Amino acid sequence: MRKVLIILLVLSFVSIPFAAAHPFTEKTIPSLASNAPIGITEVIVYFSEPVDINFSEIKVFDNNG
């Protein structure tokens, strides 16, 4: 009986999908790895899931921080 319970416990942990508490950044325009050209007026960010605007913020810095 104990072996069955252990097997069920292991199977339950293995079958639970991965869950993240926060969305991941999937893509940005301009790219995170590039320097934006002078005078850029828009930054676009794509996330892995919907973002709650009431509890979110994005900060864009220039070369002075």
N, C-alpha and C positions, 0 to 999 in steps of 0.2 A: 504494500500500500504506500509506503514511504517513497519508493522509487517512482511510482506513478505520480505522486504529488510533485516530486522534484522535476520530473520530465515535463509536467504541465506548467510548472513555474518557468522553466527554461524556455519552453515554446512560447509562453506568453510574452516574455521579454524580447525574443527574437522577432515575433510577429508585429510588435508595436512599431509603427513607422517613425522616422526621425522628425522631430518637430523643433522649429526654431522660434525663439521668443521675439525676434526682430527680423524685418525684411532685409534682404541683402541687396546691395547695389549691383544691378546686372549690366548697365551700360550708362555712360555719360557722354554728352556732346557739349563741349569738346572733351576728348578723352582724358581720363585721369593721368595718363602718362605723358600728356603733351602740355605745352604752354599755350594758353589762349592768346590769340592775336590782340593787339591793342585796339580798344574801342568795342570789344564784344559787349553785346547788350542782353544776351540770353544764355542761360545754362540749362540744359535738359538732362534730367536724371530719371532712369528707368529702374524700378524696384521689382523684387521677386514676388511681391504681394502688395495689396492696397495699403496705403499709409494714412494714418489718422492725422489730418492736418492740424487739429487742435492740440496735439501733443508732439508735433514735429517741427524741425527747423533745419534749414540748410544755410551754411555760412560760406561765402565766397571771398577769398582773400587775394590781395594783390601781392606783388613781390616784396612789399614792406611788412606783410603779415596782417 
